[in-house]
Amino acid sequence: GTLLGQAMAAGQIQRSDVFVTTKVALAPAHSGADSAKSLGLENIGRTVSWSLDIEPFKQAVRVQIEKALDELMMGFVDLLLMHFPGPGGSTDEALNHKMRLAAWDVFEEYYQSGKLRAIGVSNFTKRHLELFLKDVKTKPMVNQLEISPYYTQTECVEYCQQNDILVQAWSPLGSGATGVLTDPLIKSLSEKYKKNVGQVVLRWHYQKGICPLPKSSDEAEMRGNLDIFDF
């Protein structure tokens, strides 16, 4: 956020040149395997306790959104996502659904104010969404999921697309442990089309109507990730 703010102040980029997404992590970890804990979000005060009463919980969500806006030094973000559908290990579906709706009330509040240009969710399954869409005024515009050729989440992707919810793929190339980038078929397609294996996988996402989010800090790689529309 600081770097973007400095670049904008110096006239190097315009706000319209970048699309800024951030997340609010709603559930603190219940176990060592929980994503919020493994990402260190609890340690920096970036989760909201699921055990709060509704109004304190909603206020805590507002605080997290304001923190994000302050840290990014922007008056609005292009997309805010609800990071998790509930605490890791929780089986209380009624409570989880109630708290998701409470958080979404705040998301809608900020969306209506113009501080959020779009609002969405992350890691929601078809089951989560079916319950959610029955009770919200503004449906999520995005669902960000882990998707790769080895982890397709077809049922959820199709449900999102049927309901005009854009699917974004985190870890679209698979983790190093999955072996997606060494798959023989993908390698053969890479040779056939004279593209690298990453480009083949990103093209697969594109053809399925999924928006992949590959991570890279290398400019050449980033340019290569965009070069997928000629085969």
Secondary structure, 3 states (H helix, E strand, C coil): CHHHHHHHHCCCCCHHHCCCEEEEECCCCCCCCCHHHHCCCCCCCCECCCCCCHHHHHHHHHHHHHHHHHHHCCCCECEEEECCCCCCCCCCHHHHHHHHHHHHHHHHHHHHHCCECCEEEECCCHHHHHHHHHHCCCCCCEEEEECECCECCHHHHHHHHHCCCEEEEECCCCCCCCCHHHCHHHHHHHHHHCCCHHHHHHHHHHHCCCEEECCCCCHHHHHHHHCCCCC
